[in-house]
Amino acid sequence: MNAPLQLHINGQRKRLSVAPSSLLLTVLREQCQLTGTHQGCDTAQCGACTVLVDGAAVKSCNRLAVQCSGQHITTIEGVAPNASDLHVMQQCFSKHHALQCGFCTPGLIMRALAMVHEDVPAQEQAVRHALSGNLCRCTGYEGIVLAVCEGLRLLRASPSLA
């Protein structure tokens, strides 16, 4: 039996009907058609499914949708200021060639955006540690770490961009 669920996704209120066992990832992808959140390992190990829930990085593959009732969810589709411009963190990923196949990129960007408010220092070792729950099989992380460090510096210098 489905239950009513209200979520705020990318700034829009959504009223949904979901099974109590529905994962947030499934609801986002299948009911909301927000397919930028990727399904990777299904065990919360890879981070491809990372979204922001009330500003905190959450792996949506192991979070029930009903646990997020009334909360504000941001997916990769909701980070850019408009359809033609990239968010500052996305620009940094592009500048530093911090992507290859792109499968992990949305989760990494969402994790990086949470780091802005977690006071993770814009330093290589701190960023590597904070990204340890997000896997990339293509890039070797050098560009990713450089992108996140620069993004953190830029977003903290101009909070209106975050």
Phi, psi and omega in degrees: 000132181280154179239148176288145181216133175245125177232156172249106185246120179052041176085002180242139177282132179237130172252120185233164173239117185229153172291143180303337181266004182291132177281149178304318179305313181296316180297315180298313184285315189268321181269329183256354181056034177261083189271005175289337174279115189265148175263115182250270189268339184065015179230014180063028180261330189263333178082003180297338184263013185295131174227172174258130174241112187050039175088350181263141177290128182226136175275109189288351179282346178233026176241125176290141179301321182294339176291344184257012182308127178078357183271164180263121183246134175240128175252174180302330179294341184259005185270331182287144181295331176200177187293340184256351181243146174272151172294156180307316181294322177296321178299319179295320177299318179294313182302319185263012179052048186270029177208155176228279178283334176090354184297318183275345189304313180301317179295321178295318179295317179297319178297317180297321179294324176294327181297333180304316185269352178270001181059033173290125180298146178280058181232145188310306185294321179294319179292316178302316180296315182293334179270003188298342178268006178239123183258142172230129182261359187248321197267337186082002172075345183302307180295324179298313182296316178299317180297314181294317179301314179294317179300317178299315180298314182294316182291326178284330179287333180224081185305338179293341178281334183291000000 
